[in-house]
């Protein structure tokens, strides 16, 4: 169902493009690399051996990693919808 100036399937294309962009961003960021630390880089607690084997290059213990993952990081995004004015041009 198209609405206004939008073609059929435009909403689905926007959703797929947003998901694709996010996946590319996550892949580009990559994960930890190199040799794992034996002790956490932030709190100096020992990192369990199973964690070090499961995630090569890990630098943080589970608690510090969960705290870091919970932090909000503002990042710029793309407004795929645009304004009505931009669609009329």
Secondary structure, DSSP 8 states (H G I E B T S, - for coil): ---TT--TTHHHHHHHHHHHHHHHHHHHH----S---SB-TTT--B--HHHHHHSTT--S-HHHHHHHHHS--------SS--HHHHH-
